[in-house]
Amino acid sequence: MSPRRSAASRKAPLKNASLRNSAPIFAALGDETRLRLVAVLCAGGAVSIAQLTSGTAITRQAVTKHLHVLADAGLVQHVKVGRERQWQFEPTRLEEARRSLDLIARQWDQALQKLKMAVEA
């Protein structure tokens, strides 16, 4: 194995770990309903399930299931207010996912630059 190849191999596990950690976030956001819930929660503070379902055709049970998927991915959290749970957006995990997308974008930019150099040579 060439020294250049082994250096790339040493970096790959770190990149793969970063992407692997972000996969649950992307999976959670891959559902249209969950993406809408995140958008609503991003718009303003903590919201109850009753508020999230008001004016929609989606049931409270369905919203609850979606919120638990988002919570498992670290995108939302709940706070008990009396007998009710208020759900709020947690931006930290989304920032991790953004960093993963930035990493992928940089890799694509490097690959395209190498292709351009090869074509122009």
C-alpha positions in Angstrom: 0.0 0.0 0.0 1.4 3.4 -0.9 2.0 6.1 1.8 -0.7 8.3 0.2 -3.3 5.5 0.3 -2.5 4.7 3.9 -2.9 8.3 5.0 -6.4 8.4 3.4 -7.2 5.1 5.1 -6.3 6.5 8.5 -8.7 9.5 7.9 -11.6 7.4 6.6 -12.8 5.9 10.0 -13.1 9.4 11.5 -15.2 10.5 8.6 -17.3 7.4 8.6 -17.9 7.7 12.4 -19.1 11.2 11.9 -21.5 10.2 9.1 -22.6 7.1 11.1 -23.5 9.4 14.1 -25.5 11.7 11.8 -27.5 8.9 10.1 -30.3 8.8 12.7 -30.8 12.5 12.3 -31.2 12.2 8.5 -33.5 9.2 8.9 -35.7 11.1 11.4 -35.8 14.1 9.1 -36.5 11.9 6.0 -40.2 11.7 6.9 -42.4 14.7 5.8 -44.5 14.8 8.9 -41.4 14.8 11.2 -39.8 17.5 9.1 -43.0 19.6 9.4 -43.0 19.1 13.2 -39.3 20.3 13.4 -40.2 23.3 11.3 -43.1 24.2 13.7 -40.9 23.7 16.7 -38.1 25.8 15.2 -40.6 28.7 14.8 -41.1 29.2 18.5 -40.6 27.8 22.0 -42.1 24.7 23.6 -45.4 23.4 22.1 -47.9 20.8 23.4 -49.1 17.9 21.3 -52.6 19.5 21.3 -51.1 22.6 19.7 -49.1 20.5 17.2 -52.3 18.7 16.1 -54.6 21.7 16.1 -56.0 22.3 12.6 -54.4 19.2 11.1 -55.7 15.8 10.2 -52.9 14.0 12.1 -53.9 12.3 15.4 -52.2 13.0 18.7 -51.0 9.4 18.8 -49.3 9.8 15.4 -47.7 13.1 16.5 -46.5 11.4 19.7 -44.8 8.6 17.7 -43.1 11.1 15.4 -41.9 13.2 18.3 -40.4 10.1 20.0 -38.5 9.3 16.8 -37.2 12.9 16.7 -36.3 12.7 20.4 -34.4 9.4 19.9 -32.4 11.2 17.2 -31.8 14.1 19.6 -33.7 16.7 17.6 -36.4 17.5 20.1 -36.9 17.2 23.9 -39.9 17.5 26.1 -40.4 19.4 29.3 -43.2 18.6 31.7 -45.5 21.6 32.5 -48.1 20.4 34.9 -49.7 17.3 33.5 -48.7 18.2 29.9 -45.5 17.7 28.0 -44.2 20.6 26.0 -41.9 19.7 23.1 -39.1 21.9 21.9 -36.4 21.8 19.2 -32.9 20.9 20.2 -30.5 22.5 17.6 -27.3 20.8 18.7 -27.8 17.6 16.8 -28.9 19.4 13.7 -25.6 21.3 13.8 -23.8 17.9 13.9 -25.7 16.8 10.8 -24.8 20.1 9.1 -21.1 19.5 9.8 -21.5 16.0 8.2 -23.0 17.6 5.1 -20.2 20.1 5.0 -17.7 17.2 5.1 -19.5 15.5 2.2 -19.5 18.8 0.3 -15.8 19.3 0.8 -15.1 15.7 -0.4 -17.2 16.3 -3.5 -15.4 19.6 -4.2 -12.0 17.9 -3.9 -13.2 15.1 -6.2 -14.5 17.5 -8.8 -11.3 19.6 -8.6 -9.2 16.4 -9.2 -11.5 15.5 -12.2 -11.1 19.0 -13.6 -7.3 18.9 -13.3 -7.3 15.5 -15.0 -9.5 16.6 -17.9 -7.5 19.8 -18.4 -4.1 17.9 -18.4 
